[in-house]
Amino acid sequence: MSDHSIEYYNRYTKQIETEAVYGEPFLKFLYNNPIGRLCLKGFVRRHLPSNLYGKLMDSRLSKRKILPFIEKYKVDTTEFQKAPAEFTCFNDFFIRKLKPEARPINEDAHAIVFPADGRHYCIPDLSSYDGILVKGNVLPLVDLLGSLQLAETYLSGSMVISRLCPTDYHRFHFPITGHVSTPKLINGYLYSVNPIALRKNIHIFAQNKRFVTTIKVPSGKEIVMIEVGATCVGSVSHTYTPNTQCVKGAEKGFFSFGGSTVITVFPKGSIEFENDLLEQSAHKREVFAKMGDKMGSFLLKNTE
């Protein structure tokens, strides 16, 4: 992956494609320019700019941005529950719901599905990985999870990072059926989670505002879901009922305007990833896939 483009593998076209980055000049200024980095540390990463931009995207004036955005990024409007003209503001469009048939959920009883539309990257063995996207720049698991006890449980586990772009469907869903906990808020900044930013600082994941939730499956194993806020995504909203049974593919929540990330962490020997995800991740390349598509197979017994 070069410094000038973001390439990913498209599961559906089976081609390597280049991402059209929303706000790319601004991101490159913030993370590649010395003056931009000063602005980032002093102002942009904090919650006030995100809150102000969020209010702008909630205003009726922002409605005029919807159609140009749809046309520029070729967003498929046939999937929408509402017609584009029915959205009251840009954020209403951004957190749109889709028709159920637009995202069929893999029905295989052992299938674990992607929790969101996006570009996905897997780490099969957290005990031996050499950094997420940036070779040699290791992010300690304890920093990400905010708990030493929780981190020790998953030190030899696996992880999938699902990165959502502003052009994506921004509701996130449960990857598996189980009993879900109350989300734990870990407050932090709002850095961008775009690879342009991650190349400079992988610790963004552990510095950003995020929510940590566990899902206990019938075998007794627990899977961790982390929703990470980003630049202009101060608002992570949960729509599920905590401490209840969740169903694979059911909605868990949504991100307001921006781009963000869902991270799913698995205990050792609990998942066998799909071949394309393994192969592309080995080449430090993300895989584009939609919510409900198969991420891997859940293994009933540990392979220890």
C-alpha positions as a Markdown table, in Angstrom:
| # | Residue | x | y | z |
|---|---|---|---|---|
| 1 | Met | 0.0 | 0.0 | 0.0 |
| 2 | Ser | 1.6 | 3.3 | -1.0 |
| 3 | Asp | 1.4 | 6.6 | 0.8 |
| 4 | His | -0.7 | 8.0 | -2.0 |
| 5 | Ser | -3.5 | 5.5 | -2.3 |
| 6 | Ile | -5.5 | 3.0 | -0.2 |
| 7 | Glu | -5.9 | -0.4 | -1.9 |
| 8 | Tyr | -8.3 | -3.1 | -0.8 |
| 9 | Tyr | -9.6 | -6.4 | -2.2 |
| 10 | Asn | -13.2 | -6.4 | -3.2 |
| 11 | Arg | -14.8 | -9.8 | -2.3 |
| 12 | Tyr | -17.5 | -9.4 | -4.9 |
| 13 | Thr | -15.5 | -8.3 | -7.9 |
| 14 | Lys | -12.4 | -10.3 | -6.8 |
| 15 | Gln | -10.3 | -7.3 | -7.8 |
| 16 | Ile | -7.8 | -5.1 | -6.0 |
| 17 | Glu | -9.4 | -1.6 | -6.0 |
| 18 | Thr | -8.4 | 1.9 | -4.9 |
| 19 | Glu | -10.5 | 3.6 | -2.3 |
| 20 | Ala | -12.1 | 7.0 | -3.0 |
| 21 | Val | -11.3 | 8.8 | 0.3 |
| 22 | Tyr | -13.8 | 11.3 | 1.6 |
| 23 | Gly | -11.9 | 14.4 | 2.7 |
| 24 | Glu | -8.5 | 13.0 | 1.6 |
| 25 | Pro | -6.7 | 16.4 | 1.2 |
| 26 | Phe | -7.8 | 17.4 | 4.7 |
| 27 | Leu | -6.6 | 14.1 | 6.2 |
| 28 | Lys | -3.2 | 14.3 | 4.4 |
| 29 | Phe | -2.8 | 17.9 | 5.7 |
| 30 | Leu | -3.5 | 16.8 | 9.3 |
| 31 | Tyr | -1.3 | 13.8 | 9.4 |
| 32 | Asn | 1.5 | 14.5 | 6.8 |
| 33 | Asn | 2.0 | 18.3 | 7.3 |
| 34 | Pro | 3.8 | 19.7 | 10.4 |
| 35 | Ile | 1.3 | 22.6 | 10.6 |
| 36 | Gly | -1.6 | 20.1 | 10.2 |
| 37 | Arg | -0.3 | 18.0 | 13.0 |
| 38 | Leu | -0.2 | 21.0 | 15.3 |
| 39 | Cys | -3.9 | 21.7 | 14.4 |
| 40 | Leu | -4.7 | 18.0 | 15.1 |
| 41 | Lys | -3.1 | 18.0 | 18.6 |
| 42 | Gly | -4.5 | 21.3 | 19.6 |
| 43 | Phe | -8.0 | 21.2 | 18.2 |
| 44 | Val | -9.3 | 18.6 | 15.6 |
| 45 | Arg | -8.9 | 15.5 | 17.8 |
| 46 | Arg | -11.0 | 16.9 | 20.6 |
| 47 | His | -14.8 | 16.5 | 20.9 |
| 48 | Leu | -15.8 | 20.2 | 20.2 |
| 49 | Pro | -15.1 | 20.1 | 16.4 |
| 50 | Ser | -16.9 | 16.8 | 16.1 |
| 51 | Asn | -19.9 | 18.2 | 18.1 |
| 52 | Leu | -20.0 | 21.3 | 15.9 |
| 53 | Tyr | -19.7 | 19.4 | 12.7 |
| 54 | Gly | -22.4 | 17.0 | 14.0 |
| 55 | Lys | -24.8 | 19.9 | 14.6 |
| 56 | Leu | -24.1 | 21.1 | 11.0 |
| 57 | Met | -24.9 | 17.7 | 9.6 |
| 58 | Asp | -28.1 | 17.6 | 11.7 |
| 59 | Ser | -29.3 | 20.9 | 10.2 |
| 60 | Arg | -31.8 | 21.1 | 7.4 |
| 61 | Leu | -29.3 | 23.1 | 5.4 |
| 62 | Ser | -27.1 | 19.9 | 5.2 |
| 63 | Lys | -29.9 | 18.1 | 3.2 |
| 64 | Arg | -28.5 | 19.7 | -0.1 |
| 65 | Lys | -25.3 | 17.7 | 0.4 |
| 66 | Ile | -27.1 | 14.3 | 0.1 |
| 67 | Leu | -27.6 | 14.0 | -3.7 |
| 68 | Pro | -24.1 | 15.2 | -4.7 |
| 69 | Phe | -22.6 | 12.8 | -2.2 |
| 70 | Ile | -24.7 | 9.9 | -3.5 |
| 71 | Glu | -23.7 | 10.7 | -7.1 |
| 72 | Lys | -20.0 | 11.3 | -6.4 |
| 73 | Tyr | -19.5 | 8.0 | -4.4 |
| 74 | Lys | -22.1 | 6.0 | -6.4 |
| 75 | Val | -24.1 | 5.0 | -3.3 |
| 76 | Asp | -26.8 | 2.4 | -4.2 |
| 77 | Thr | -30.1 | 4.0 | -3.3 |
| 78 | Thr | -32.2 | 0.9 | -4.2 |
| 79 | Glu | -31.1 | -0.5 | -0.8 |
| 80 | Phe | -32.5 | 2.4 | 1.2 |
| 81 | Gln | -35.7 | 2.0 | 3.3 |
| 82 | Lys | -36.4 | 5.7 | 2.5 |
| 83 | Ala | -36.1 | 7.6 | -0.8 |
| 84 | Pro | -33.2 | 10.1 | -0.8 |
| 85 | Ala | -35.8 | 13.0 | -0.9 |
| 86 | Glu | -37.3 | 11.8 | 2.4 |
| 87 | Phe | -34.1 | 12.4 | 4.5 |
| 88 | Thr | -34.4 | 15.5 | 6.7 |
| 89 | Cys | -30.7 | 16.2 | 6.9 |
| 90 | Phe | -27.3 | 14.7 | 6.0 |
| 91 | Asn | -27.0 | 12.8 | 9.3 |
| 92 | Asp | -30.5 | 11.3 | 8.7 |
| 93 | Phe | -29.1 | 10.0 | 5.4 |
| 94 | Phe | -25.8 | 8.9 | 6.9 |
| 95 | Ile | -27.5 | 6.7 | 9.6 |
| 96 | Arg | -30.0 | 5.3 | 7.1 |
| 97 | Lys | -31.6 | 1.9 | 7.4 |
| 98 | Leu | -31.5 | -0.6 | 4.6 |
| 99 | Lys | -34.2 | -3.0 | 3.3 |
| 100 | Pro | -33.7 | -6.3 | 5.1 |
| 101 | Glu | -33.1 | -8.1 | 1.8 |
| 102 | Ala | -30.2 | -5.7 | 1.1 |
| 103 | Arg | -28.1 | -7.5 | 3.7 |
| 104 | Pro | -29.0 | -11.2 | 4.0 |
| 105 | Ile | -27.4 | -12.9 | 7.0 |
| 106 | Asn | -25.4 | -16.0 | 6.4 |
| 107 | Glu | -27.6 | -18.8 | 7.8 |
| 108 | Asp | -24.9 | -21.4 | 8.5 |
| 109 | Ala | -25.2 | -22.2 | 12.2 |
| 110 | His | -21.4 | -22.0 | 12.6 |
| 111 | Ala | -20.9 | -18.9 | 10.5 |
| 112 | Ile | -19.7 | -15.7 | 12.2 |
| 113 | Val | -20.6 | -12.7 | 10.1 |
| 114 | Phe | -19.1 | -9.3 | 9.5 |
| 115 | Pro | -20.6 | -6.8 | 11.9 |
| 116 | Ala | -20.6 | -3.9 | 9.4 |
| 117 | Asp | -20.1 | -2.9 | 5.8 |
| 118 | Gly | -16.5 | -2.0 | 5.4 |
| 119 | Arg | -12.9 | -3.0 | 4.7 |
| 120 | His | -11.8 | -5.8 | 7.0 |
| 121 | Tyr | -8.4 | -7.0 | 8.2 |
| 122 | Cys | -7.8 | -10.0 | 10.4 |
| 123 | Ile | -5.0 | -10.9 | 12.8 |
| 124 | Pro | -5.2 | -14.7 | 13.3 |
| 125 | Asp | -2.8 | -14.9 | 16.2 |
| 126 | Leu | -2.5 | -11.9 | 18.5 |
| 127 | Ser | 0.4 | -13.5 | 20.4 |
| 128 | Ser | 2.7 | -13.2 | 17.3 |
| 129 | Tyr | 1.4 | -10.3 | 15.3 |
| 130 | Asp | 3.8 | -7.5 | 14.3 |
| 131 | Gly | 1.4 | -4.6 | 14.3 |
| 132 | Ile | -1.9 | -3.6 | 12.7 |
| 133 | Leu | -1.4 | -2.2 | 9.2 |
| 134 | Val | 2.0 | -0.7 | 10.2 |
| 135 | Lys | 4.7 | -3.3 | 10.4 |
| 136 | Gly | 6.7 | -3.2 | 13.6 |
| 137 | Asn | 4.4 | -0.7 | 15.4 |
| 138 | Val | 2.6 | -2.9 | 18.0 |
| 139 | Leu | -0.6 | -1.8 | 19.8 |
| 140 | Pro | -0.8 | -3.5 | 23.2 |
| 141 | Leu | -4.1 | -5.3 | 23.7 |
| 142 | Val | -4.5 | -4.0 | 27.2 |
| 143 | Asp | -4.5 | -0.4 | 25.9 |
| 144 | Leu | -7.2 | -1.2 | 23.4 |
| 145 | Leu | -9.5 | -3.1 | 25.8 |
| 146 | Gly | -8.8 | -0.9 | 28.8 |
| 147 | Ser | -8.6 | -3.9 | 31.1 |
| 148 | Leu | -5.6 | -6.1 | 32.0 |
| 149 | Gln | -7.8 | -9.0 | 33.0 |
| 150 | Leu | -9.7 | -8.9 | 29.7 |
| 151 | Ala | -6.5 | -8.5 | 27.7 |
| 152 | Glu | -4.9 | -11.5 | 29.3 |
| 153 | Thr | -7.8 | -13.6 | 28.2 |
| 154 | Tyr | -7.3 | -12.7 | 24.5 |
| 155 | Leu | -3.5 | -12.5 | 24.3 |
| 156 | Ser | -3.3 | -15.6 | 22.0 |
| 157 | Gly | -6.7 | -14.9 | 20.4 |
| 158 | Ser | -7.7 | -13.4 | 17.0 |
| 159 | Met | -9.0 | -10.0 | 15.9 |
| 160 | Val | -10.9 | -8.5 | 13.0 |
| 161 | Ile | -10.8 | -4.8 | 12.3 |
| 162 | Ser | -13.7 | -3.6 | 10.3 |
| 163 | Arg | -13.1 | 0.0 | 9.0 |
| 164 | Leu | -16.2 | 2.0 | 7.8 |
| 165 | Cys | -15.8 | 4.8 | 5.4 |
| 166 | Pro | -18.1 | 7.8 | 5.3 |
| 167 | Thr | -19.6 | 6.3 | 2.1 |
| 168 | Asp | -20.6 | 3.1 | 3.9 |
| 169 | Tyr | -23.8 | 1.9 | 5.6 |
| 170 | His | -23.1 | 3.0 | 9.2 |
| 171 | Arg | -25.2 | 0.7 | 11.3 |
| 172 | Phe | -23.3 | -2.1 | 13.1 |
| 173 | His | -24.8 | -5.6 | 13.9 |
| 174 | Phe | -24.0 | -8.6 | 16.1 |
| 175 | Pro | -21.6 | -11.1 | 14.4 |
| 176 | Ile | -22.9 | -14.1 | 16.4 |
| 177 | Thr | -25.8 | -15.2 | 18.6 |
| 178 | Gly | -25.2 | -15.0 | 22.4 |
| 179 | His | -25.8 | -13.1 | 25.6 |
| 180 | Val | -24.6 | -9.5 | 25.3 |
| 181 | Ser | -23.3 | -7.3 | 28.1 |
| 182 | Thr | -23.8 | -3.6 | 28.8 |
| 183 | Pro | -21.3 | -1.5 | 26.7 |
| 184 | Lys | -18.4 | 0.0 | 28.7 |
| 185 | Leu | -17.4 | 3.5 | 27.6 |
| 186 | Ile | -13.7 | 4.3 | 27.5 |
| 187 | Asn | -13.4 | 8.0 | 26.8 |
| 188 | Gly | -10.8 | 9.4 | 24.5 |
| 189 | Tyr | -10.0 | 11.6 | 21.5 |
| 190 | Leu | -11.5 | 11.5 | 18.0 |
| 191 | Tyr | -8.6 | 10.8 | 15.6 |
| 192 | Ser | -9.3 | 9.6 | 12.1 |
| 193 | Val | -9.2 | 5.8 | 11.7 |
| 194 | Asn | -8.4 | 6.1 | 8.0 |
| 195 | Pro | -5.1 | 4.3 | 6.9 |
| 196 | Ile | -3.6 | 7.7 | 6.2 |
| 197 | Ala | -3.8 | 8.4 | 9.9 |
| 198 | Leu | -3.0 | 4.8 | 11.1 |
| 199 | Arg | 0.2 | 4.8 | 9.1 |
| 200 | Lys | 1.4 | 7.6 | 11.4 |
| 201 | Asn | 0.0 | 6.2 | 14.7 |
| 202 | Ile | -1.5 | 2.8 | 15.3 |
| 203 | His | -2.2 | 3.8 | 18.9 |
| 204 | Ile | -5.1 | 5.8 | 17.6 |
| 205 | Phe | -7.3 | 2.8 | 18.3 |
| 206 | Ala | -6.4 | 2.9 | 22.0 |
| 207 | Gln | -6.6 | 6.7 | 22.3 |
| 208 | Asn | -10.0 | 7.2 | 20.7 |
| 209 | Lys | -13.4 | 7.2 | 22.4 |
| 210 | Arg | -14.7 | 3.6 | 22.3 |
| 211 | Phe | -17.2 | 1.2 | 23.7 |
| 212 | Val | -16.4 | -2.4 | 24.8 |
| 213 | Thr | -19.0 | -5.1 | 24.9 |
| 214 | Thr | -18.8 | -8.9 | 25.4 |
| 215 | Ile | -21.0 | -11.6 | 23.8 |
| 216 | Lys | -21.2 | -14.9 | 25.7 |
| 217 | Val | -22.0 | -17.8 | 23.4 |
| 218 | Pro | -23.6 | -21.1 | 24.5 |
| 219 | Ser | -20.2 | -22.9 | 24.7 |
| 220 | Gly | -19.2 | -20.4 | 27.4 |
| 221 | Lys | -16.7 | -18.5 | 25.3 |
| 222 | Glu | -16.9 | -14.7 | 25.1 |
| 223 | Ile | -16.3 | -12.5 | 22.1 |
| 224 | Val | -15.5 | -8.9 | 22.5 |
| 225 | Met | -16.9 | -6.1 | 20.3 |
| 226 | Ile | -15.3 | -2.6 | 20.3 |
| 227 | Glu | -16.9 | 0.4 | 18.5 |
| 228 | Val | -14.3 | 3.1 | 18.0 |
| 229 | Gly | -15.2 | 6.7 | 17.4 |
| 230 | Ala | -13.3 | 8.8 | 14.8 |
| 231 | Thr | -12.9 | 12.4 | 13.4 |
| 232 | Cys | -16.5 | 13.8 | 13.2 |
| 233 | Val | -17.9 | 10.6 | 14.8 |
| 234 | Gly | -18.2 | 11.6 | 18.4 |
| 235 | Ser | -21.6 | 9.9 | 18.6 |
| 236 | Val | -21.7 | 6.1 | 18.9 |
| 237 | Ser | -25.3 | 5.1 | 19.6 |
| 238 | His | -26.5 | 1.7 | 20.8 |
| 239 | Thr | -30.0 | 0.5 | 19.9 |
| 240 | Tyr | -30.0 | -2.9 | 21.5 |
| 241 | Thr | -31.1 | -3.9 | 25.0 |
| 242 | Pro | -28.1 | -4.7 | 27.3 |
| 243 | Asn | -27.8 | -8.0 | 29.3 |
| 244 | Thr | -30.1 | -9.9 | 27.0 |
| 245 | Gln | -29.9 | -12.5 | 24.3 |
| 246 | Cys | -28.7 | -11.1 | 20.9 |
| 247 | Val | -29.2 | -12.7 | 17.5 |
| 248 | Lys | -26.7 | -12.9 | 14.7 |
| 249 | Gly | -27.3 | -10.0 | 12.3 |
| 250 | Ala | -29.5 | -8.0 | 14.6 |
| 251 | Glu | -28.7 | -4.3 | 14.9 |
| 252 | Lys | -26.4 | -3.3 | 17.8 |
| 253 | Gly | -26.2 | 0.5 | 17.0 |
| 254 | Phe | -24.9 | 3.1 | 14.6 |
| 255 | Phe | -22.2 | 5.8 | 14.1 |
| 256 | Ser | -23.2 | 9.4 | 13.3 |
| 257 | Phe | -21.5 | 11.3 | 10.6 |
| 258 | Gly | -17.9 | 10.3 | 9.7 |
| 259 | Gly | -16.0 | 7.1 | 9.3 |
| 260 | Ser | -15.2 | 4.7 | 12.1 |
| 261 | Thr | -14.3 | 1.1 | 13.1 |
| 262 | Val | -15.7 | -2.0 | 14.7 |
| 263 | Ile | -13.1 | -4.4 | 16.2 |
| 264 | Thr | -14.1 | -8.0 | 17.0 |
| 265 | Val | -11.8 | -10.0 | 19.3 |
| 266 | Phe | -12.0 | -13.8 | 19.6 |
| 267 | Pro | -10.5 | -16.2 | 22.2 |
| 268 | Lys | -7.8 | -18.6 | 21.1 |
| 269 | Gly | -8.9 | -21.4 | 18.7 |
| 270 | Ser | -12.5 | -20.1 | 18.4 |
| 271 | Ile | -12.6 | -19.0 | 14.7 |
| 272 | Glu | -11.4 | -20.2 | 11.3 |
| 273 | Phe | -11.3 | -17.2 | 9.0 |
| 274 | Glu | -12.4 | -17.3 | 5.4 |
| 275 | Asn | -9.6 | -17.8 | 2.9 |
| 276 | Asp | -9.8 | -14.4 | 1.2 |
| 277 | Leu | -9.6 | -12.6 | 4.5 |
| 278 | Leu | -6.6 | -14.6 | 5.6 |
| 279 | Glu | -4.8 | -14.2 | 2.3 |
| 280 | Gln | -5.3 | -10.5 | 1.9 |
| 281 | Ser | -4.5 | -9.7 | 5.5 |
| 282 | Ala | -1.3 | -11.6 | 5.1 |
| 283 | His | -0.4 | -9.1 | 2.4 |
| 284 | Lys | -1.4 | -6.2 | 4.7 |
| 285 | Arg | -4.5 | -5.5 | 2.6 |
| 286 | Glu | -8.1 | -5.1 | 3.7 |
| 287 | Val | -11.1 | -7.0 | 2.2 |
| 288 | Phe | -14.3 | -5.2 | 1.3 |
| 289 | Ala | -17.3 | -7.1 | 2.4 |
| 290 | Lys | -20.8 | -6.3 | 3.6 |
| 291 | Met | -22.5 | -6.9 | 6.9 |
| 292 | Gly | -24.0 | -10.4 | 7.2 |
| 293 | Asp | -21.4 | -12.0 | 4.9 |
| 294 | Lys | -19.3 | -14.7 | 6.3 |
| 295 | Met | -16.2 | -13.7 | 8.3 |
| 296 | Gly | -15.3 | -17.2 | 9.4 |
| 297 | Ser | -16.6 | -20.4 | 11.1 |
| 298 | Phe | -17.0 | -20.7 | 14.8 |
| 299 | Leu | -15.0 | -23.6 | 16.3 |
| 300 | Leu | -16.9 | -25.4 | 19.1 |
| 301 | Lys | -13.7 | -26.8 | 20.6 |
| 302 | Asn | -10.4 | -25.1 | 21.2 |
| 303 | Thr | -7.6 | -26.2 | 18.9 |
| 304 | Glu | -5.0 | -26.0 | 21.7 |
